[in-house]
Amino acid sequence: MELSTDILALQSLLKKLVEELSVATSEIASLKAENLELKRQLGQNSENSHKPPSTDIHKVKKDRSLREKTDNKVGGQAGHKGHYLKISEK
């Protein structure tokens, strides 16, 4: 008698655990799909989607000029007088 009640109790527990496993498996599949979609969205920026540049969060700003520095002095050539506006009295 005790053995049959133990078996029934274990069968009901097994049935309950199988149902919980089924629910957990479906939740895991749903969360994996959501995670995949969020990773895809995270990889988007204004260069590879229709989003405006103001929505770019992790964008690394490029230098203003890609020219390399030289040892040349700035300004015009040596000895050139140049042109400028004359100072007015007003």
Secondary structure per residue as TSV (DSSP state, phi and psi in degrees):
chain	resnum	aa	ss	phi	psi
A	1	M	-	360.0	-47.9
A	2	E	H	-64.7	-34.5
A	3	L	H	-66.2	-40.2
A	4	S	H	-69.4	-36.2
A	5	T	H	-69.7	-35.5
A	6	D	H	-65.1	-40.7
A	7	I	H	-64.4	-43.2
A	8	L	H	-63.1	-40.2
A	9	A	H	-65.1	-42.6
A	10	L	H	-67.3	-36.3
A	11	Q	H	-66.5	-41.2
A	12	S	H	-67.4	-37.9
A	13	L	H	-64.8	-41.7
A	14	L	H	-63.1	-41.7
A	15	K	H	-62.8	-42.1
A	16	K	H	-65.0	-42.1
A	17	L	H	-67.6	-36.2
A	18	V	H	-65.2	-40.4
A	19	E	H	-64.5	-43.2
A	20	E	H	-63.8	-38.8
A	21	L	H	-64.6	-38.9
A	22	S	H	-64.0	-43.7
A	23	V	H	-64.5	-44.3
A	24	A	H	-63.8	-39.4
A	25	T	H	-64.3	-41.3
A	26	S	H	-68.8	-36.6
A	27	E	H	-65.5	-40.0
A	28	I	H	-63.2	-43.3
A	29	A	H	-62.6	-40.6
A	30	S	H	-65.1	-43.4
A	31	L	H	-68.4	-35.0
A	32	K	H	-64.4	-41.4
A	33	A	H	-64.7	-42.4
A	34	E	H	-64.1	-41.9
A	35	N	H	-62.6	-41.5
A	36	L	H	-63.4	-42.4
A	37	E	H	-65.0	-40.9
A	38	L	H	-67.3	-37.7
A	39	K	H	-64.9	-38.2
A	40	R	H	-64.5	-42.4
A	41	Q	H	-67.1	-35.4
A	42	L	H	-65.5	-30.5
A	43	G	T	-78.8	-5.9
A	44	Q	-	-88.4	144.3
A	45	N	-	-146.3	-170.8
A	46	S	T	-70.3	-16.8
A	47	E	T	-84.2	-26.3
A	48	N	T	-121.6	19.2
A	49	S	S	-154.0	-175.7
A	50	H	S	-87.5	7.6
A	51	K	-	-72.5	145.8
A	52	P	-	-73.7	154.5
A	53	P	G	-61.0	-24.0
A	54	S	G	-68.1	-16.4
A	55	T	G	-90.9	-3.6
A	56	D	-	-69.7	123.4
A	57	I	S	-94.1	-50.6
A	58	H	S	-103.6	33.3
A	59	K	-	-80.8	129.4
A	60	V	-	-85.9	124.5
A	61	K	-	-76.7	135.8
A	62	K	-	-82.1	156.3
A	63	D	-	-62.4	152.8
A	64	R	S	-65.8	-38.4
A	65	S	-	-124.2	138.2
A	66	L	-	-96.5	3.9
A	67	R	-	-73.0	144.2
A	68	E	-	-84.1	151.2
A	69	K	-	-71.5	144.9
A	70	T	-	-124.3	173.4
A	71	D	S	-88.9	1.1
A	72	N	-	-68.6	144.1
A	73	K	-	-77.1	152.9
A	74	V	S	-81.5	156.3
A	75	G	S	105.7	-174.4
A	76	G	S	-78.8	-178.7
A	77	Q	-	-72.9	150.4
A	78	A	T	-64.3	136.4
A	79	G	T	91.0	-11.3
A	80	H	-	-82.0	126.5
A	81	K	-	-69.5	-41.9
A	82	G	-	89.7	167.8
A	83	H	-	-126.0	141.2
A	84	Y	-	-155.7	166.7
A	85	L	-	-74.1	140.7
A	86	K	-	-78.7	150.3
A	87	I	-	-74.1	129.8
A	88	S	-	-92.9	164.8
A	89	E	-	-77.7	-20.8
A	90	K	-	-87.0	360.0
